Amino acid sequence: MAALNELIQKIENPELRAQIQAAAEKLVKQKKFGLVFEEHLPECTPLYDIPVRKGLKVSLRGGKVNETYTVLKIESGKALCLPRNGNEAVEFPVADLVTTAELGDPIYPCLQMLDEVCNAPDSDLWHTLIEADNYHALQLLEYLYGGKVDCIYIDPPYNSRAKDWKYNNDYVDPTDTYTHSLWLSMMQKRLKLAKKLLNPNDSVLIVTIDEKEYLHLGCLLEEMFSDAKIQMVSSVINSKGVARDEFYRVNEYLYVVRIGNCVPSSMQLSSEWRGNIRTSTTEKVRWGSLMRSGSGSDRKDSPGCFYPIFISKDKKTFCGVGDVVPPGVDRYSVEIPEGQIALAKKKKSPLRQMEFKKVVVRGQATELQDTSHGHARYVQ
């Protein structure tokens, strides 16, 4: 549909153009079943190391990479080029052009060694980091590892904001009419290659995603991996919550696509998998889950929640709480009862949370917390 709209705009007769546009929009509104998305203009990749020659596709340096031309001839540093959808040739300085490959064009990729780091000289294990357009990197790996890969983990762009990802070298705006189909078109091409790499007898594909595209991605995976076992699980990324419009979310999603005989195995996880901010007291007190953060966490946002907590000097007994300290009043001006200390942030020294592990309140263990924003509070 995107390509059709471009062609419709080239119709010179305004009345005919409006009629064809209306007919096209009517077709688009017809009910469709299954996952339907537009096959957009081919993705293009600039090949800066390839000289501009007659017969090659090129685009303008600094221009839109998907606006390609075919070089008809080169003479005196000038290239006569034919636009992709035009009949009239135009001339550009060769220095302003870059050779460009469309998706599917043979480009014969290869790996060029850049550097290496050795951290374990006695180990036979090795890892390779490939810096490339991910489509072409997958293409290259297919030559050597087709059907041999046990696990592929994909963390694609989430299509959540204007600067999240590019299509044909342009950032995709979330208000773009085709934002979902552009994203699906990009994902489908790469998942096809990933499928060729995976071992058909025993392998797994894992894809991370958030709420913006998880429904579309699920349909796409079911369509492309119809024989696999597919399950979506939640992944807690921030137990305190991340602002999303009017609501907060604490998780994203993982699609696990199990192919062939692939089954999960149980394993013992260490304490670092608890999902909290790790401190020197993580084993005893989970400070991270007690801290208030995000919207409303500053003193000025919740003035009625800013007050001192008093404990004994031996740090074993909870003695009570003080009055609310109004905004503008120095927290260090609060009078501390004799024989007690106030659990609060010191003037040029951060609170040492490990000093306040547990105190006793009426015979029960109680955890104390004073956040970096001054919200002193306790939890029984």
Secondary structure, DSSP 8 states (H G I E B T S, - for coil): -HHHHHHHTT-S-HHHHHHHHHHHHHHHTS---S------S--EEE-TTS---TT-EEEETTS-TTS-EEEEEEETTEEEEEETT-SS-EEEEGGGEEEEEETT--------------S-TT---------S-HHHHHHHHHHHHTTTBSEEEE------STTS-EETTEE--TT-TTHHHHHHHHHHHHHHHHHHHB-SSEEEEEEEE-TTTHHHHHHHHHHH-TTSEEEEEEEES-TT-EEETTEEE-EEEEEEEEEET---------GGGG-S---TTTTT--HHHH---STT-STTT-GGG---EEEETTS-BEEEE-----TTS-GGGS---TTEEEES--SSS---GGG---EEETTEEEEEEE-TTS-EEEE-
